[in-house]
């Protein structure tokens, strides 16, 4: 029984496409990177995915218009110097339950495998305590050859360091069982805001791995907005601390 309902919008033919997963997660790092790639490279949506495993709700968008919880598949042809075909999975949600995660990921992987994928990259965030100026990108892979490719791209390799939770990990695990090579790219992020800097770091590494160029100016703008937001939050926090300390000092003088 399939858990995912896949609505094909356009019939397509691709040549040995690479599958890229970037569903919402920590800091929305992978999703932001993939959304930017879709916009900049003019990807075309060819399928929508619905599932009872998704949250039981709809989203209210601008002007009160309602949108479904869904995943979407886009395709790109002849990308970069190697003329690669890509299938990109994005969306506004992941499945809620562990069982739902397994079933939805399996259904999607079975579907995209029909286009002949043999390689995949998943993208997400890796939690750190505080924001950093230049986020590092960490990686893990299904095989030693892919690990070497990650190293050549300057990606730090995670080793004996926990797991990869959610779709970004499950797609890789399910792919191994079907002979699909894969890697996860993880950008450092505190995770409590939409982290454009980490998304840009991941996107630059992916472009190195797949040998294509992409303009990240809009991500730079978003990153600057994020920096300003953090600076304002830190200043507000410091103002509250200073006010509290001043109040304590006044209270002590009054008592003394």
C-alpha positions, 0 to 999 in steps of 0.5 A: 500500500502506497502512503504517498499520492504522487500527482504527475503534472508533466511527463519527462525523460531524463538521462541518469538523473541525480536526485537531490532532497531538501525538505524542511529541517533544522534552520531550513538550510537544505530547503532554502538552498534547493529553493534558491537553486530551483529559482536561479536555474529555472527548474520545472515542477513535474509532480506533486506529492500528498500523504495522510502522513503529512500534518493534518492541516492546511497553510494560510497564505497571502490574502487568506488563500489556503495551500495544502501540505505537500512535497514537490518534484522539479527537474533540470536538464543539462546542468553545468559543465557535465550536462547533468540531469537533476530531480529536486525534492522540496516541500513545506513538510515532512511526515509526522511519525517515524512510520510515516517517514519510512513509508513516504520516503520509500514511495518517493524513492521508488518513484524517482528510481523509475527515472534511472537515478543511481546517485543522490544528495540530501541537504540539511542543517547540523546543530551548533550552539551559536551562529558562526560567521562562516558556517562549515559544511559537514558530510557523510556518505554511503561509500568510500568513493563518495567520501573521497569526493566530499573531501576533495570539495573541502567538506568536513567528514562526520565520524562517529557523531550521532545520526541523520534524522528524518528524510535526509537520513532515510533516503540515504539508508533506503538508497543503500539497500537499492544500490544508490550511492548518496551523501548528505551535506549538513550546514552548521546552524543554531537552527532557530532561524532560517539560516541563509548563510548556512544554505549558501555554504551548502549550495556552494559545496553542491555546485562544486560536487556537480560542477555547475555555477550558480549566482548566490546574490539573493542568498547573500541579501537574505544572509545579511537580513539574518545577521541584522536580525541576530544583531538586533536580538543580541542588542535587545538581550544586552539592553535587558541585562543592563537594565536588570543590573542597573535596577539591582544596583539601585535597589542595593543603594536604597537598602543600604 
